[in-house]
Amino acid sequence: MAFGSAALKFIATALYALEFGCAAVILGIYSYFLAVQADRNVTIPRWQQAVEGLSGATVLYTICAIIVTCCLGGKTFFALIGLIFNALCCGAMIAIAVLTRDGASSCSGYVETPLGNGQDSSREGFGSDGQGNQITYAASLGTTCRLNTVCFAVAIIGA
């Protein structure tokens, strides 16, 4: 009986760690997107803010769930709370997959990304050294498209 309980806790912790990794990747990528847009004083669409919020909430929950599963796994009350929050996190990942569904398209030629639309090789710099040379560059739109594709893929894995 003790082996089964330990194996169940280990499997639950491993699944929470996988969910944490998926949500953390999305949180990191969309934090970059939002930071670039904030630096350029561009209006940030609500759907991007939603992706950031949903992934942040999932990261926070999975951190707590890993700790609770290791320490309090098998207790009925915590199992019920975990069941409810697991369903909510699954829904959040499905919502993120829907919001980032543009990542399922091709990332060559003309691309539509969270940072703008254009040719995959185009880059838009900002800032200058006073002599007309741009100092800071954003990732190319092709790279941005591939990052969005990663978010779409890990959201499906996380769900």
Sequence and secondary structure as in RCSB ss.txt:
>XXXX:A:sequence
MAFGSAALKFIATALYALEFGCAAVILGIYSYFLAVQADRNVTIPRWQQAVEGLSGATVLYTICAIIVTCCLGGK
TFFALIGLIFNALCCGAMIAIAVLTRDGASSCSGYVETPLGNGQDSSREGFGSDGQGNQITYAASLGTTCRLNTV
CFAVAIIGA
>XXXX:A:secstr
 HHHHHHHHHHHHHHHHHHHHHHHHHHHHHHHHHHHHHHTT    HHHHHHHHHHHHHHHHHHHHHHHHHHHTT 
HHHHHHHHHHHHHHHHHHHHHHHHTGGGGS  SSEEEETTEEEETT   EEEE SSS EEEE   HHHHHHHHHH
HHHHHHHH 
